[in-house]
Amino acid sequence: NPSQGKKQKIRRRYRGAQSHVSVYFLVWTIFATFTLLIVLMFGFTQRFIMTQSYKNEASKEVSVKGEQIADDIEKGIPPIFNGNVSAFLRILSQQHGGQVYLFSQEGNLLFPTEPSLEDFEDGEVYEEVKREAVLLVKKMQQAKGESVLYEGDGAYVYGKEVHLYSESTMYLYVGQSLSLIETVSAEMTVRTILIAIFTF
């Protein structure tokens, strides 16, 4: 029957077209998936390498700063400060860049002693300082008199025992903020994801 033969030819062509479409779609899916994986792997690898490099430099920098600040404190407060330890620490913080605190061996904040410290953002800064003190005391006790260097909550920290005017032992805290690399890292993650989406 000619009409049946014609229908069979049409069906065969339709099936052939479907198979071609399926093959093309499969090839495209594989290519797109591999491209997506490459973009993601490259983006996150670069993010990891950059973050680690920045942290390594931050740890070296805060270690040097910490040693210098510890030496300055051990020498005593210059006469120009009239015994004002808090003012002296603020100047050291500005000169070297970073956060500088002196804690007791029990973790109490000794200097600086600005009353406004507790007022920032409903005590948020003060609570953060207390958390840092707890971790510093723990690290110092484990170090048994040696200086310490560790990654704290959003900062690289240098800690060391110091004596001011031969008084009781204090714990020096010098912090180098990691907020910059955290912001850049977050932006890189977002950009990597967006590139991956557009690529796919």
C-alpha positions as CSV (number, residue, x, y, z in Angstrom):
1,N,0.0,0.0,0.0
2,P,1.7,3.3,-1.1
3,S,0.1,5.3,1.6
4,Q,1.3,3.0,4.3
5,G,4.8,3.0,2.9
6,K,4.8,6.8,2.9
7,K,3.7,6.9,6.5
8,Q,6.5,4.5,7.5
9,K,9.0,6.8,5.8
10,I,7.7,9.8,7.6
11,R,7.9,7.9,10.9
12,R,11.5,6.8,10.2
13,R,12.5,10.4,9.4
14,Y,10.8,11.7,12.6
15,R,12.6,9.1,14.7
16,G,15.9,9.9,13.0
17,A,15.3,13.6,13.7
18,Q,14.5,12.8,17.4
19,S,17.7,10.8,17.8
20,H,19.8,13.6,16.3
21,V,18.2,16.1,18.7
22,S,18.8,13.7,21.6
23,V,22.5,13.3,20.7
24,Y,23.0,17.1,20.2
25,F,21.3,17.8,23.6
26,L,23.4,15.1,25.3
27,V,26.6,16.6,23.8
28,W,25.6,20.1,24.9
29,T,24.7,18.9,28.4
30,I,28.1,17.2,28.8
31,F,30.0,20.2,27.5
32,A,28.0,22.7,29.6
33,T,28.5,20.6,32.7
34,F,32.3,20.3,32.2
35,T,32.5,24.1,31.5
36,L,30.5,24.8,34.7
37,L,32.8,22.5,36.8
38,I,35.9,24.2,35.3
39,V,34.6,27.7,36.1
40,L,33.6,26.7,39.7
41,M,36.9,24.9,40.3
42,F,38.9,27.8,39.0
43,G,36.9,30.4,40.9
44,F,37.0,28.6,44.3
45,T,40.7,27.6,43.8
46,Q,41.6,31.2,43.2
47,R,39.6,32.3,46.2
48,F,41.3,29.7,48.5
49,I,44.8,30.6,47.3
50,M,44.2,34.4,47.6
51,T,42.7,33.9,51.1
52,Q,45.5,31.8,52.3
53,S,48.2,34.1,50.9
54,Y,46.5,37.1,52.6
55,K,46.3,35.3,55.9
56,N,49.9,34.3,55.7
57,E,51.0,37.8,55.2
58,A,48.6,39.1,57.9
59,S,50.1,36.6,60.4
60,K,53.7,37.7,59.6
61,E,52.7,41.4,59.8
62,V,50.9,41.1,63.1
63,S,53.8,39.1,64.5
64,V,56.2,41.9,63.7
65,K,53.8,44.6,65.0
66,G,53.2,42.6,68.2
67,E,57.0,42.3,68.9
68,Q,57.5,46.1,68.4
69,I,54.5,47.0,70.5
70,A,55.6,44.6,73.3
71,D,59.0,46.2,73.3
72,D,57.5,49.7,73.5
73,I,55.3,48.7,76.4
74,E,58.2,47.0,78.3
75,K,60.2,50.3,78.0
76,G,57.5,52.1,79.9
77,I,55.2,54.9,79.1
78,P,56.9,58.1,77.7
79,P,56.6,61.1,80.1
80,I,54.5,63.0,77.6
81,F,51.5,60.7,78.4
82,N,51.6,61.5,82.1
83,G,51.1,57.8,83.0
84,N,48.0,57.5,80.8
85,V,48.3,53.9,79.6
86,S,45.1,54.1,77.5
87,A,46.3,57.1,75.5
88,F,49.6,55.3,75.0
89,L,48.0,52.2,73.7
90,R,45.8,54.2,71.3
91,I,48.9,55.9,69.9
92,L,50.5,52.5,69.4
93,S,47.4,51.2,67.7
94,Q,47.3,54.1,65.3
95,Q,51.0,53.9,64.6
96,H,51.1,50.2,63.8
97,G,47.5,49.7,62.6
98,G,45.3,47.2,64.4
99,Q,43.7,46.6,67.8
100,V,45.8,46.8,71.0
101,Y,44.6,45.7,74.4
102,L,46.1,44.7,77.7
103,F,44.3,42.0,79.7
104,S,44.8,40.6,83.2
105,Q,45.7,36.9,83.5
106,E,42.0,36.4,84.4
107,G,40.9,37.9,81.1
108,N,39.8,41.3,82.4
109,L,40.3,44.3,80.2
110,L,42.9,46.6,81.9
111,F,43.7,49.0,79.1
112,P,42.4,51.0,77.3
113,T,39.7,52.0,79.8
114,E,37.5,54.3,77.8
115,P,34.0,54.4,79.3
116,S,32.6,54.6,75.8
117,L,33.9,51.2,74.9
118,E,30.7,49.6,76.3
119,D,28.4,52.0,74.6
120,F,29.2,51.2,70.9
121,E,26.3,49.4,69.3
122,D,24.7,48.4,72.5
123,G,27.8,46.8,74.0
124,E,28.6,44.7,70.9
125,V,32.2,45.9,70.8
126,Y,32.6,45.2,74.5
127,E,31.2,41.7,74.1
128,E,33.5,41.0,71.2
129,V,36.5,42.1,73.3
130,K,35.4,39.8,76.1
131,R,35.3,36.8,73.7
132,E,38.7,37.7,72.4
133,A,40.0,37.8,76.0
134,V,38.7,34.4,76.8
135,L,40.5,32.9,73.8
136,L,43.7,34.9,74.4
137,V,43.9,33.7,78.1
138,K,43.4,30.1,76.9
139,K,46.1,30.4,74.3
140,M,48.5,32.1,76.7
141,Q,48.0,29.5,79.4
142,Q,48.8,26.7,76.9
143,A,51.9,28.6,75.7
144,K,53.3,28.8,79.2
145,G,55.1,32.1,78.9
146,E,55.8,32.0,75.1
147,S,54.2,34.4,72.7
148,V,51.3,33.1,70.6
149,L,50.0,33.7,67.1
150,Y,46.6,32.5,66.0
151,E,43.5,33.2,64.0
152,G,40.8,34.6,66.2
153,D,37.3,35.8,65.4
154,G,37.8,37.8,62.2
155,A,41.4,38.8,63.0
156,Y,44.9,37.4,63.3
157,V,46.1,37.8,66.9
158,Y,49.5,38.1,68.5
159,G,49.6,37.6,72.2
160,K,52.5,38.0,74.7
161,E,53.1,38.4,78.4
162,V,54.3,41.9,79.2
163,H,55.1,43.8,82.4
164,L,54.4,47.5,82.8
165,Y,56.6,49.2,85.4
166,S,57.4,45.7,86.8
167,E,53.8,45.2,87.9
168,S,51.9,41.9,87.7
169,T,52.0,40.1,84.4
170,M,49.6,41.3,81.7
171,Y,48.6,39.7,78.4
172,L,49.2,41.9,75.3
173,Y,46.6,41.5,72.5
174,V,47.5,42.8,69.1
175,G,44.9,42.1,66.4
176,Q,45.1,42.4,62.6
177,S,41.6,42.5,61.1
178,L,40.7,40.1,58.3
179,S,37.6,42.0,57.3
180,L,39.1,43.1,54.0
181,I,39.9,39.6,52.7
182,E,36.5,38.3,54.0
183,T,34.7,41.0,52.0
184,V,36.8,40.3,48.9
185,S,36.4,36.5,49.3
186,A,32.6,36.9,49.5
187,E,32.5,39.1,46.4
188,M,34.6,36.5,44.5
189,T,32.2,33.7,45.5
190,V,29.3,35.7,44.2
191,R,31.0,36.6,41.0
192,T,32.1,32.9,40.4
193,I,28.5,31.7,40.9
194,L,27.2,34.4,38.5
195,I,29.7,33.5,35.9
196,A,28.9,29.9,36.3
197,I,25.2,30.6,35.8
198,F,25.7,32.7,32.7
199,T,28.1,30.0,31.3
200,F,25.5,27.3,31.9
